[in-house]
Amino acid sequence: MSGSPLRLTMLSPLAVYLDEAGSVSALAPRPATLDGKVVGLLPNWRPSAAHILREVGKLLEERFRLKALIMEQPVRELPIRTGKLLDTMRETLDGFARRVDVAITATGD
C-alpha cells in the first residue's frame, strides 16, 4: 500500500439549508502534495473527533514528509448571546488558518 494515494469520501446526513449555502460551490484549491506542509487538525467537541483525527494524522505522517502536524481544539465560548457559534470563534479560527497550509476537521461521537 506504500505510495498509493489516500482517498477519502465524506458524506453528511445533514441538510444544507438555503441560508447556510454559499453562492460559491467550488472547493478550496488542493496542494499537489502534503510534503513540506503544515497540516492542522481541528476536531469539533464530540468525544471521538480527536481520536479520529489523531489516527488520520498518523497516516499522513507515514505517507508524507510534513513540516508539522498540529491539532487544536478552540475553546467554545458559552453562552452565546447573539450571533452564531462561529462568530464567537472567528479570531481563533482565523489564527489557526494563518498557521496551517491545510486544515482537516472531523466530527465524531
C-alpha positions as CSV (number, residue, x, y, z in Angstrom):
1,M,0.0,0.0,0.0
2,S,3.0,2.2,0.3
3,G,2.9,5.1,-2.2
4,S,-0.7,4.7,-3.0
5,P,-2.8,7.9,-2.8
6,L,-5.0,8.5,0.2
7,R,-8.6,8.8,-0.9
8,L,-11.4,9.8,1.4
9,T,-15.0,10.4,0.7
10,M,-17.1,12.4,3.2
11,L,-20.8,12.1,3.3
12,S,-23.0,14.2,5.6
13,P,-26.5,13.3,6.6
14,L,-27.3,16.9,7.3
15,A,-29.5,19.0,5.1
16,V,-28.0,22.1,3.5
17,Y,-30.3,25.0,4.4
18,L,-30.6,27.8,1.9
19,D,-29.5,30.4,4.4
20,E,-26.3,28.5,5.1
21,A,-25.4,27.6,1.5
22,G,-22.8,29.9,-0.1
23,S,-23.1,31.2,-3.6
24,V,-19.8,29.6,-4.5
25,S,-19.8,25.9,-4.7
26,A,-16.1,25.4,-5.7
27,L,-13.8,23.6,-3.3
28,A,-10.7,25.3,-2.0
29,P,-7.5,24.7,-4.0
30,R,-5.8,21.5,-3.1
31,P,-1.9,21.2,-2.9
32,A,-0.4,18.6,-5.2
33,T,1.3,17.1,-2.1
34,L,1.4,17.5,1.6
35,D,5.2,17.2,1.7
36,G,6.6,20.2,3.5
37,K,3.2,21.4,4.5
38,V,1.8,22.3,8.0
39,V,-1.3,20.2,8.4
40,G,-3.8,21.4,11.0
41,L,-6.3,19.1,12.6
42,L,-9.4,20.7,14.0
43,P,-11.9,18.4,15.9
44,N,-15.3,19.5,17.0
45,W,-16.4,19.0,20.6
46,R,-17.7,15.4,20.1
47,P,-15.8,12.8,22.1
48,S,-14.4,10.7,19.2
49,A,-13.4,13.6,16.9
50,A,-9.9,14.0,18.4
51,H,-9.3,10.2,18.3
52,I,-10.4,10.1,14.6
53,L,-8.0,13.0,13.7
54,R,-5.1,11.5,15.7
55,E,-5.3,8.4,13.5
56,V,-5.6,10.4,10.3
57,G,-2.6,12.4,11.4
58,K,-0.6,9.2,12.0
59,L,-1.4,8.0,8.5
60,L,-0.5,11.4,7.0
61,E,2.9,11.4,8.8
62,E,3.6,7.9,7.4
63,R,2.8,8.9,3.8
64,F,4.1,12.4,3.6
65,R,7.1,14.5,4.9
66,L,5.0,17.0,6.8
67,K,6.7,20.2,8.0
68,A,4.4,20.0,11.1
69,L,1.2,18.4,12.3
70,I,-0.8,20.3,14.8
71,M,-4.1,19.7,16.5
72,E,-6.1,22.5,18.0
73,Q,-9.5,22.5,19.6
74,P,-10.7,26.1,20.1
75,V,-12.3,26.8,23.4
76,R,-16.0,27.2,22.8
77,E,-17.2,30.3,24.4
78,L,-20.5,29.9,26.1
79,P,-23.1,31.2,26.4
80,I,-23.8,32.6,23.0
81,R,-26.0,35.6,23.5
82,T,-26.0,36.9,19.9
83,G,-24.9,35.6,16.5
84,K,-23.7,32.1,15.7
85,L,-21.1,30.0,17.4
86,L,-18.6,30.6,14.6
87,D,-18.9,34.3,15.1
88,T,-17.6,33.9,18.7
89,M,-14.6,31.9,17.5
90,R,-13.8,33.8,14.4
91,E,-10.5,35.3,15.7
92,T,-9.2,31.9,16.9
93,L,-10.2,30.1,13.7
94,D,-8.6,32.8,11.6
95,G,-5.4,32.5,13.6
96,F,-5.4,28.7,13.1
97,A,-6.0,29.2,9.3
98,R,-3.0,31.5,9.1
99,R,-0.7,28.9,10.8
100,V,-1.6,25.9,8.6
101,D,-1.3,25.1,4.9
102,V,-4.1,22.5,5.0
103,A,-6.8,22.0,7.6
104,I,-8.8,18.8,8.3
105,T,-11.8,18.7,10.6
106,A,-13.8,15.9,12.0
107,T,-16.9,15.2,14.0
108,G,-17.5,12.0,16.0
109,D,-19.5,10.6,18.9
